[in-house]
Amino acid sequence: LKVAAETSYLYAPLAHRLGLYAMKTEFLDLCMKITEPESYHDIARKLADTKRERNRYINEFIKPLAPHLDELGFPYKIYGRPKSIYSIWNKIQTKHVPFEEIYDLFAVRVVLDVPPEKEKMACWAVYSTITDVYRAMTQRLKDWITVPKSNGYESLHATVIGPQGKFVEVQIRSTRMDDIAERGFAAHWKYKGVSNQPDVFEQWLDSVREI
């Protein structure tokens, strides 16, 4: 319990500031397993029970998109990613809704293998293609490509209305952006100088000094 408290109050926020989202997510899930074991195992069981249905829905969502994305000519990967147990639990707590009413149990991610100078154009082209197929919730569009987060995170997040009227979050990014999102500033140095926000490291360093 002591380690879990220390991790959730210190190391998880620090990982977030460092842009280490995969590590932050793992920290918070592990902490929840200790501090809220019943809720953790309940959500884990429900996720396991609905996995097949979720995968079927993701395939149904992707199928009409694939030919349109192929036409753009950019090498890409598209797949569904389940949300973390902690983030689902946090949404249940803050929105006061049961598990069954959480609409975004997963996100669909499109990762484009394009050179840095074509990233922005390619990501917006994919966004345009997706919103030609599915109706966009424009008020939920988050553009972290034009203005990246202070920890270096870059991605385009759109929410669209998918099959059966369900809301689906789509994350659009390049392989460089995905690398930085998964590995934070450890990856950022591989691409130093190619970001459209050259002083992002200095901004990040300032935020770490604040901690």
C-alpha positions as CSV (number, residue, x, y, z in Angstrom):
1,L,0.0,0.0,0.0
2,K,2.9,2.4,0.8
3,V,4.6,1.7,-2.5
4,A,1.2,2.1,-4.4
5,A,0.6,5.4,-2.7
6,E,4.1,6.7,-3.5
7,T,3.8,5.5,-7.1
8,S,0.4,7.1,-7.7
9,Y,1.3,10.4,-6.1
10,L,4.9,10.7,-7.4
11,Y,6.0,8.3,-10.1
12,A,2.8,8.2,-12.2
13,P,2.6,12.0,-12.5
14,L,6.3,12.2,-13.2
15,A,6.0,9.6,-15.9
16,H,3.2,11.7,-17.4
17,R,5.4,14.8,-17.4
18,L,8.1,12.8,-19.1
19,G,5.7,11.7,-21.8
20,L,6.1,8.0,-20.8
21,Y,2.4,7.2,-21.3
22,A,2.8,3.4,-21.4
23,M,4.7,3.5,-18.1
24,K,2.2,5.9,-16.5
25,T,-0.7,3.6,-17.5
26,E,1.1,0.5,-16.1
27,F,1.8,2.3,-12.8
28,L,-1.8,3.4,-12.3
29,D,-3.2,0.0,-13.2
30,L,-0.8,-1.7,-10.8
31,C,-1.7,0.8,-8.0
32,M,-5.4,0.2,-8.6
33,K,-4.9,-3.5,-8.3
34,I,-3.5,-2.9,-4.8
35,T,-5.8,-0.1,-3.6
36,E,-9.1,-1.1,-5.3
37,P,-8.7,-4.8,-5.9
38,E,-12.5,-5.6,-6.2
39,S,-13.1,-2.8,-8.7
40,Y,-9.9,-3.8,-10.6
41,H,-10.8,-7.5,-11.0
42,D,-14.5,-6.6,-11.8
43,I,-13.5,-4.4,-14.7
44,A,-10.8,-6.9,-15.9
45,R,-13.4,-9.6,-15.9
46,K,-15.9,-7.5,-17.8
47,L,-13.2,-6.5,-20.4
48,A,-12.3,-10.2,-20.9
49,D,-16.0,-11.1,-21.3
50,T,-16.6,-8.4,-23.9
51,K,-13.2,-8.8,-25.8
52,R,-14.6,-10.9,-28.6
53,E,-17.6,-8.6,-29.1
54,R,-15.2,-5.6,-29.0
55,N,-12.8,-7.1,-31.6
56,R,-15.8,-7.8,-33.9
57,Y,-16.9,-4.2,-33.6
58,I,-13.4,-2.9,-34.3
59,N,-13.2,-5.0,-37.5
60,E,-16.7,-3.8,-38.5
61,F,-15.5,-0.2,-38.0
62,I,-12.3,-0.6,-39.9
63,K,-13.7,-2.6,-42.9
64,P,-15.3,0.4,-44.8
65,L,-12.3,2.6,-44.1
66,A,-9.5,0.4,-45.5
67,P,-10.2,0.9,-49.2
68,H,-10.3,4.7,-48.7
69,L,-7.1,4.7,-46.7
70,D,-5.4,2.6,-49.3
71,E,-6.3,5.2,-51.9
72,L,-4.3,7.8,-50.1
73,G,-1.1,5.9,-50.8
74,F,0.5,6.2,-47.3
75,P,1.8,3.1,-45.7
76,Y,-0.3,2.7,-42.5
77,K,-1.3,0.4,-39.7
78,I,-4.8,0.5,-38.2
79,Y,-5.9,-1.3,-35.0
80,G,-8.0,-1.1,-31.9
81,R,-6.4,-0.5,-28.5
82,P,-8.4,-1.2,-25.2
83,K,-8.4,1.6,-22.7
84,S,-6.6,0.9,-19.4
85,I,-8.5,-0.5,-16.4
86,Y,-7.6,2.6,-14.4
87,S,-8.9,5.0,-17.0
88,I,-12.2,3.1,-17.3
89,W,-12.6,3.0,-13.5
90,N,-11.8,6.7,-13.3
91,K,-14.5,7.4,-15.9
92,I,-17.0,5.3,-13.9
93,Q,-16.2,7.4,-10.8
94,T,-16.3,10.8,-12.4
95,K,-19.3,10.3,-14.7
96,H,-21.3,8.1,-12.3
97,V,-22.1,5.6,-15.0
98,P,-21.9,1.8,-14.9
99,F,-19.3,-0.1,-17.0
100,E,-21.9,-1.0,-19.6
101,E,-22.5,2.7,-20.4
102,I,-18.8,3.6,-21.0
103,Y,-18.8,4.1,-24.7
104,D,-15.0,4.5,-25.3
105,L,-13.7,1.2,-23.9
106,F,-11.2,1.3,-26.8
107,A,-9.6,3.6,-29.3
108,V,-8.8,3.0,-32.9
109,R,-5.3,4.1,-33.8
110,V,-4.0,4.9,-37.3
111,V,-0.2,5.0,-37.5
112,L,1.3,6.4,-40.8
113,D,4.8,5.6,-42.0
114,V,5.6,8.9,-43.6
115,P,8.6,11.3,-43.5
116,P,8.5,14.2,-41.0
117,E,7.8,16.8,-43.7
118,K,4.6,14.9,-44.8
119,E,3.3,14.1,-41.3
120,K,0.8,16.9,-40.8
121,M,-0.6,16.7,-44.4
122,A,-0.9,12.9,-44.1
123,C,-2.7,13.0,-40.7
124,W,-5.2,15.5,-41.8
125,A,-5.8,13.6,-45.1
126,V,-6.6,10.5,-43.0
127,Y,-8.9,12.6,-40.7
128,S,-10.7,13.9,-43.8
129,T,-11.1,10.3,-45.2
130,I,-12.4,8.9,-41.9
131,T,-14.9,11.8,-41.5
132,D,-16.1,11.1,-45.1
133,V,-17.1,7.6,-44.0
134,Y,-18.3,8.4,-40.4
135,R,-19.9,11.5,-39.0
136,A,-17.4,13.5,-36.8
137,M,-18.2,15.0,-33.4
138,T,-16.2,18.2,-34.2
139,Q,-16.5,19.5,-30.7
140,R,-14.4,16.5,-29.5
141,L,-11.5,17.1,-32.0
142,K,-8.1,17.4,-30.2
143,D,-5.3,18.7,-32.4
144,W,-2.0,18.0,-30.8
145,I,-0.2,18.0,-34.1
146,T,-0.5,21.8,-34.8
147,V,0.3,22.5,-31.1
148,P,2.0,19.5,-29.4
149,K,1.6,19.0,-25.6
150,S,4.4,20.4,-23.5
151,N,5.8,16.9,-22.9
152,G,6.2,16.4,-26.7
153,Y,3.1,14.4,-27.3
154,E,1.7,14.8,-30.9
155,S,-1.4,13.2,-32.2
156,L,-4.8,14.0,-33.8
157,H,-7.7,12.7,-31.7
158,A,-11.1,12.6,-33.4
159,T,-14.4,11.1,-32.1
160,V,-16.8,9.8,-34.8
161,I,-20.1,8.0,-34.8
162,G,-19.4,4.4,-35.8
163,P,-21.7,1.5,-36.7
164,Q,-24.8,1.1,-34.4
165,G,-24.5,4.8,-33.4
166,K,-21.5,4.2,-31.1
167,F,-18.9,6.9,-30.4
168,V,-15.4,5.8,-31.4
169,E,-12.2,7.7,-30.6
170,V,-9.7,7.6,-33.5
171,Q,-6.1,8.5,-32.9
172,I,-4.1,9.5,-36.0
173,R,-0.3,9.9,-35.8
174,S,3.0,9.1,-37.6
175,T,5.4,6.4,-36.5
176,R,7.6,9.1,-35.1
177,M,4.7,10.5,-33.0
178,D,3.8,7.0,-31.9
179,D,7.4,6.3,-30.9
180,I,7.5,9.5,-28.8
181,A,4.0,8.8,-27.3
182,E,5.1,5.3,-26.2
183,R,8.7,6.1,-25.1
184,G,8.6,9.8,-24.3
185,F,11.7,12.0,-24.5
186,A,14.0,8.9,-24.7
187,A,12.6,8.7,-28.3
188,H,12.4,12.4,-28.9
189,W,16.2,12.7,-29.3
190,K,16.1,10.3,-32.2
191,Y,14.1,12.9,-34.1
192,K,15.5,16.1,-32.7
193,G,14.9,19.0,-35.0
194,V,12.1,17.4,-37.0
195,S,9.2,18.5,-34.7
196,N,7.2,21.6,-35.7
197,Q,7.7,22.8,-32.2
198,P,11.6,23.0,-31.8
199,D,11.6,24.4,-28.3
200,V,9.4,21.6,-26.9
201,F,12.2,20.0,-24.9
202,E,12.9,23.3,-23.1
203,Q,9.2,23.6,-22.2
204,W,9.2,20.1,-20.9
205,L,12.3,20.7,-18.8
206,D,10.6,23.7,-17.3
207,S,7.6,21.6,-16.3
208,V,9.9,19.0,-14.7
209,R,11.7,21.8,-12.7
210,E,8.2,22.8,-11.4
211,I,7.8,19.3,-9.9
